[in-house]
Amino acid sequence: YLDEVISSFPDLKVIIFRDSVSEIGGENIQGVDDHSQIQFGNLIIKVIHTPGHYDDSLCFYMGNILFTGDTLFIGRTGRTISLRSDTRQLYRSIYKKLLILPGDTLLYPGHDYGPKPYCTLKENIEISPLLCAVDEDDFVKLMEEYEQKRLS
């Protein structure tokens, strides 16, 4: 899909995880790392590398707003069913990087799969069993159960 966007908007500046730059190529591609900062006008956007759903997944944090892409949705996490997915990495990304943010952080996922398009981090923890794992092994088990329910 990114190829289509780039061909439709050739002057668009695209920001992706640094390890994926060579796969995409192009002059308007900018690679970023975990903890990078992007200036957008007067705004400073902090980059959070959140591998798991994909190895190059990124979230963008500014003020009390977190754009989570496919890492975290309302009511659940991203899935880990593709070849470039890793459930244990997703656990570390969510539990060690995102769930430590203030509870009033507003989450804006990449898709509207939940009961509403956005909510606070605190609200999301309250409605998502996947965000209440005791530890990494428990999270892996919860994710396996979630995928089994999707199949039935």
C-alpha positions as protocol buffer text, in pm:
chain_id: "A"
residue {
  index: 1
  type: TYR
  ca { x: 0 y: 0 z: 0 }
}
residue {
  index: 2
  type: LEU
  ca { x: 285 y: 236 z: 72 }
}
residue {
  index: 3
  type: ASP
  ca { x: 395 y: 216 z: -292 }
}
residue {
  index: 4
  type: GLU
  ca { x: 50 y: 335 z: -401 }
}
residue {
  index: 5
  type: VAL
  ca { x: 57 y: 628 z: -158 }
}
residue {
  index: 6
  type: ILE
  ca { x: 407 y: 730 z: -266 }
}
residue {
  index: 7
  type: SER
  ca { x: 314 y: 714 z: -636 }
}
residue {
  index: 8
  type: SER
  ca { x: -3 y: 917 z: -575 }
}
residue {
  index: 9
  type: PHE
  ca { x: 179 y: 1177 z: -364 }
}
residue {
  index: 10
  type: PRO
  ca { x: 539 y: 1189 z: -490 }
}
residue {
  index: 11
  type: ASP
  ca { x: 636 y: 1487 z: -269 }
}
residue {
  index: 12
  type: LEU
  ca { x: 508 y: 1322 z: 48 }
}
residue {
  index: 13
  type: LYS
  ca { x: 770 y: 1277 z: 320 }
}
residue {
  index: 14
  type: VAL
  ca { x: 737 y: 923 z: 458 }
}
residue {
  index: 15
  type: ILE
  ca { x: 873 y: 834 z: 802 }
}
residue {
  index: 16
  type: ILE
  ca { x: 944 y: 466 z: 869 }
}
residue {
  index: 17
  type: PHE
  ca { x: 1161 y: 256 z: 1099 }
}
residue {
  index: 18
  type: ARG
  ca { x: 1526 y: 286 z: 991 }
}
residue {
  index: 19
  type: ASP
  ca { x: 1570 y: -88 z: 922 }
}
residue {
  index: 20
  type: SER
  ca { x: 1297 y: -75 z: 657 }
}
residue {
  index: 21
  type: VAL
  ca { x: 1439 y: 215 z: 454 }
}
residue {
  index: 22
  type: SER
  ca { x: 1638 y: -12 z: 221 }
}
residue {
  index: 23
  type: GLU
  ca { x: 1324 y: -218 z: 146 }
}
residue {
  index: 24
  type: ILE
  ca { x: 1122 y: 88 z: 42 }
}
residue {
  index: 25
  type: GLY
  ca { x: 1381 y: 325 z: -103 }
}
residue {
  index: 26
  type: GLY
  ca { x: 1308 y: 669 z: -241 }
}
residue {
  index: 27
  type: GLU
  ca { x: 1429 y: 1019 z: -174 }
}
residue {
  index: 28
  type: ASN
  ca { x: 1145 y: 1123 z: 56 }
}
residue {
  index: 29
  type: ILE
  ca { x: 1182 y: 825 z: 291 }
}
residue {
  index: 30
  type: GLN
  ca { x: 1320 y: 913 z: 633 }
}
residue {
  index: 31
  type: GLY
  ca { x: 1427 y: 639 z: 872 }
}
residue {
  index: 32
  type: VAL
  ca { x: 1379 y: 687 z: 1245 }
}
residue {
  index: 33
  type: ASP
  ca { x: 1484 y: 495 z: 1555 }
}
residue {
  index: 34
  type: ASP
  ca { x: 1321 y: 429 z: 1890 }
}
residue {
  index: 35
  type: HIS
  ca { x: 1322 y: 756 z: 2087 }
}
residue {
  index: 36
  type: SER
  ca { x: 1372 y: 972 z: 1776 }
}
residue {
  index: 37
  type: GLN
  ca { x: 1191 y: 1303 z: 1773 }
}
residue {
  index: 38
  type: ILE
  ca { x: 1015 y: 1449 z: 1472 }
}
residue {
  index: 39
  type: GLN
  ca { x: 942 y: 1818 z: 1447 }
}
residue {
  index: 40
  type: PHE
  ca { x: 613 y: 1893 z: 1273 }
}
residue {
  index: 41
  type: GLY
  ca { x: 560 y: 2269 z: 1278 }
}
residue {
  index: 42
  type: ASN
  ca { x: 568 y: 2360 z: 1647 }
}
residue {
  index: 43
  type: LEU
  ca { x: 493 y: 2003 z: 1757 }
}
residue {
  index: 44
  type: ILE
  ca { x: 752 y: 1755 z: 1877 }
}
residue {
  index: 45
  type: ILE
  ca { x: 648 y: 1395 z: 1811 }
}
residue {
  index: 46
  type: LYS
  ca { x: 832 y: 1117 z: 1993 }
}
residue {
  index: 47
  type: VAL
  ca { x: 886 y: 790 z: 1808 }
}
residue {
  index: 48
  type: ILE
  ca { x: 833 y: 463 z: 1995 }
}
residue {
  index: 49
  type: HIS
  ca { x: 951 y: 151 z: 1812 }
}
residue {
  index: 50
  type: THR
  ca { x: 695 y: -120 z: 1896 }
}
residue {
  index: 51
  type: PRO
  ca { x: 787 y: -446 z: 1722 }
}
residue {
  index: 52
  type: GLY
  ca { x: 548 y: -735 z: 1753 }
}
residue {
  index: 53
  type: HIS
  ca { x: 263 y: -694 z: 1504 }
}
residue {
  index: 54
  type: TYR
  ca { x: 548 y: -630 z: 1258 }
}
residue {
  index: 55
  type: ASP
  ca { x: 915 y: -587 z: 1332 }
}
residue {
  index: 56
  type: ASP
  ca { x: 912 y: -228 z: 1207 }
}
residue {
  index: 57
  type: SER
  ca { x: 595 y: -106 z: 1382 }
}
residue {
  index: 58
  type: LEU
  ca { x: 606 y: 246 z: 1523 }
}
residue {
  index: 59
  type: CYS
  ca { x: 387 y: 450 z: 1756 }
}
residue {
  index: 60
  type: PHE
  ca { x: 392 y: 829 z: 1770 }
}
residue {
  index: 61
  type: TYR
  ca { x: 351 y: 1015 z: 2100 }
}
residue {
  index: 62
  type: MET
  ca { x: 291 y: 1385 z: 2150 }
}
residue {
  index: 63
  type: GLY
  ca { x: 157 y: 1554 z: 2460 }
}
residue {
  index: 64
  type: ASN
  ca { x: -107 y: 1315 z: 2588 }
}
residue {
  index: 65
  type: ILE
  ca { x: -185 y: 1160 z: 2248 }
}
residue {
  index: 66
  type: LEU
  ca { x: -51 y: 827 z: 2122 }
}
residue {
  index: 67
  type: PHE
  ca { x: -103 y: 711 z: 1764 }
}
residue {
  index: 68
  type: THR
  ca { x: -68 y: 333 z: 1791 }
}
residue {
  index: 69
  type: GLY
  ca { x: -101 y: 211 z: 1433 }
}
residue {
  index: 70
  type: ASP
  ca { x: -155 y: -167 z: 1440 }
}
residue {
  index: 71
  type: THR
  ca { x: 27 y: -220 z: 1772 }
}
residue {
  index: 72
  type: LEU
  ca { x: -269 y: -145 z: 1997 }
}
residue {
  index: 73
  type: PHE
  ca { x: -640 y: -114 z: 1926 }
}
residue {
  index: 74
  type: ILE
  ca { x: -936 y: -25 z: 2146 }
}
residue {
  index: 75
  type: GLY
  ca { x: -1011 y: -340 z: 2343 }
}
residue {
  index: 76
  type: ARG
  ca { x: -722 y: -549 z: 2215 }
}
residue {
  index: 77
  type: THR
  ca { x: -369 y: -557 z: 2081 }
}
residue {
  index: 78
  type: GLY
  ca { x: -252 y: -602 z: 1727 }
}
residue {
  index: 79
  type: ARG
  ca { x: -237 y: -960 z: 1603 }
}
residue {
  index: 80
  type: THR
  ca { x: 81 y: -1161 z: 1556 }
}
residue {
  index: 81
  type: ILE
  ca { x: -5 y: -1404 z: 1277 }
}
residue {
  index: 82
  type: SER
  ca { x: 227 y: -1296 z: 996 }
}
residue {
  index: 83
  type: LEU
  ca { x: 582 y: -1413 z: 930 }
}
residue {
  index: 84
  type: ARG
  ca { x: 720 y: -1080 z: 1055 }
}
residue {
  index: 85
  type: SER
  ca { x: 518 y: -1093 z: 1378 }
}
residue {
  index: 86
  type: ASP
  ca { x: 637 y: -1195 z: 1723 }
}
residue {
  index: 87
  type: THR
  ca { x: 404 y: -1227 z: 2023 }
}
residue {
  index: 88
  type: ARG
  ca { x: 681 y: -1192 z: 2279 }
}
residue {
  index: 89
  type: GLN
  ca { x: 811 y: -876 z: 2113 }
}
residue {
  index: 90
  type: LEU
  ca { x: 457 y: -739 z: 2111 }
}
residue {
  index: 91
  type: TYR
  ca { x: 431 y: -805 z: 2485 }
}
residue {
  index: 92
  type: ARG
  ca { x: 755 y: -617 z: 2552 }
}
residue {
  index: 93
  type: SER
  ca { x: 650 y: -329 z: 2327 }
}
residue {
  index: 94
  type: ILE
  ca { x: 311 y: -288 z: 2490 }
}
residue {
  index: 95
  type: TYR
  ca { x: 392 y: -368 z: 2851 }
}
residue {
  index: 96
  type: LYS
  ca { x: 738 y: -205 z: 2871 }
}
residue {
  index: 97
  type: LYS
  ca { x: 684 y: 96 z: 2643 }
}
residue {
  index: 98
  type: LEU
  ca { x: 313 y: 182 z: 2613 }
}
residue {
  index: 99
  type: LEU
  ca { x: 148 y: 75 z: 2938 }
}
residue {
  index: 100
  type: ILE
  ca { x: 398 y: 287 z: 3132 }
}
residue {
  index: 101
  type: LEU
  ca { x: 256 y: 606 z: 2978 }
}
residue {
  index: 102
  type: PRO
  ca { x: 12 y: 814 z: 3184 }
}
residue {
  index: 103
  type: GLY
  ca { x: -337 y: 663 z: 3214 }
}
residue {
  index: 104
  type: ASP
  ca { x: -497 y: 973 z: 3062 }
}
residue {
  index: 105
  type: THR
  ca { x: -302 y: 927 z: 2737 }
}
residue {
  index: 106
  type: LEU
  ca { x: -549 y: 925 z: 2447 }
}
residue {
  index: 107
  type: LEU
  ca { x: -506 y: 628 z: 2215 }
}
residue {
  index: 108
  type: TYR
  ca { x: -574 y: 665 z: 1844 }
}
residue {
  index: 109
  type: PRO
  ca { x: -528 y: 329 z: 1668 }
}
residue {
  index: 110
  type: GLY
  ca { x: -467 y: 276 z: 1298 }
}
residue {
  index: 111
  type: HIS
  ca { x: -807 y: 106 z: 1260 }
}
residue {
  index: 112
  type: ASP
  ca { x: -1146 y: 150 z: 1423 }
}
residue {
  index: 113
  type: TYR
  ca { x: -1196 y: -211 z: 1542 }
}
residue {
  index: 114
  type: GLY
  ca { x: -1313 y: -137 z: 1895 }
}
residue {
  index: 115
  type: PRO
  ca { x: -1634 y: -13 z: 2052 }
}
residue {
  index: 116
  type: LYS
  ca { x: -1525 y: 347 z: 1985 }
}
residue {
  index: 117
  type: PRO
  ca { x: -1252 y: 512 z: 1777 }
}
residue {
  index: 118
  type: TYR
  ca { x: -1035 y: 627 z: 2069 }
}
residue {
  index: 119
  type: CYS
  ca { x: -1010 y: 609 z: 2448 }
}
residue {
  index: 120
  type: THR
  ca { x: -763 y: 666 z: 2728 }
}
residue {
  index: 121
  type: LEU
  ca { x: -494 y: 416 z: 2807 }
}
residue {
  index: 122
  type: LYS
  ca { x: -656 y: 355 z: 3146 }
}
residue {
  index: 123
  type: GLU
  ca { x: -995 y: 280 z: 2984 }
}
residue {
  index: 124
  type: ASN
  ca { x: -830 y: 45 z: 2735 }
}
residue {
  index: 125
  type: ILE
  ca { x: -660 y: -153 z: 3010 }
}
residue {
  index: 126
  type: GLU
  ca { x: -997 y: -190 z: 3183 }
}
residue {
  index: 127
  type: ILE
  ca { x: -1172 y: -332 z: 2874 }
}
residue {
  index: 128
  type: SER
  ca { x: -897 y: -551 z: 2729 }
}
residue {
  index: 129
  type: PRO
  ca { x: -802 y: -888 z: 2879 }
}
residue {
  index: 130
  type: LEU
  ca { x: -490 y: -880 z: 2659 }
}
residue {
  index: 131
  type: LEU
  ca { x: -368 y: -579 z: 2857 }
}
residue {
  index: 132
  type: CYS
  ca { x: -405 y: -756 z: 3192 }
}
residue {
  index: 133
  type: ALA
  ca { x: -152 y: -1037 z: 3151 }
}
residue {
  index: 134
  type: VAL
  ca { x: 43 y: -1135 z: 3460 }
}
residue {
  index: 135
  type: ASP
  ca { x: 366 y: -1181 z: 3264 }
}
residue {
  index: 136
  type: GLU
  ca { x: 501 y: -1253 z: 2917 }
}
residue {
  index: 137
  type: ASP
  ca { x: 405 y: -1622 z: 2920 }
}
residue {
  index: 138
  type: ASP
  ca { x: 52 y: -1532 z: 3028 }
}
residue {
  index: 139
  type: PHE
  ca { x: 30 y: -1281 z: 2742 }
}
residue {
  index: 140
  type: VAL
  ca { x: 139 y: -1547 z: 2491 }
}
residue {
  index: 141
  type: LYS
  ca { x: -131 y: -1778 z: 2628 }
}
residue {
  index: 142
  type: LEU
  ca { x: -396 y: -1503 z: 2611 }
}
residue {
  index: 143
  type: MET
  ca { x: -300 y: -1426 z: 2251 }
}
residue {
  index: 144
  type: GLU
  ca { x: -321 y: -1795 z: 2155 }
}
residue {
  index: 145
  type: GLU
  ca { x: -668 y: -1815 z: 2315 }
}
residue {
  index: 146
  type: TYR
  ca { x: -773 y: -1497 z: 2133 }
}
residue {
  index: 147
  type: GLU
  ca { x: -670 y: -1643 z: 1795 }
}
residue {
  index: 148
  type: GLN
  ca { x: -847 y: -1973 z: 1872 }
}
residue {
  index: 149
  type: LYS
  ca { x: -1171 y: -1784 z: 1946 }
}
residue {
  index: 150
  type: ARG
  ca { x: -1141 y: -1602 z: 1613 }
}
residue {
  index: 151
  type: LEU
  ca { x: -1127 y: -1938 z: 1434 }
}
residue {
  index: 152
  type: SER
  ca { x: -1436 y: -2080 z: 1604 }
}
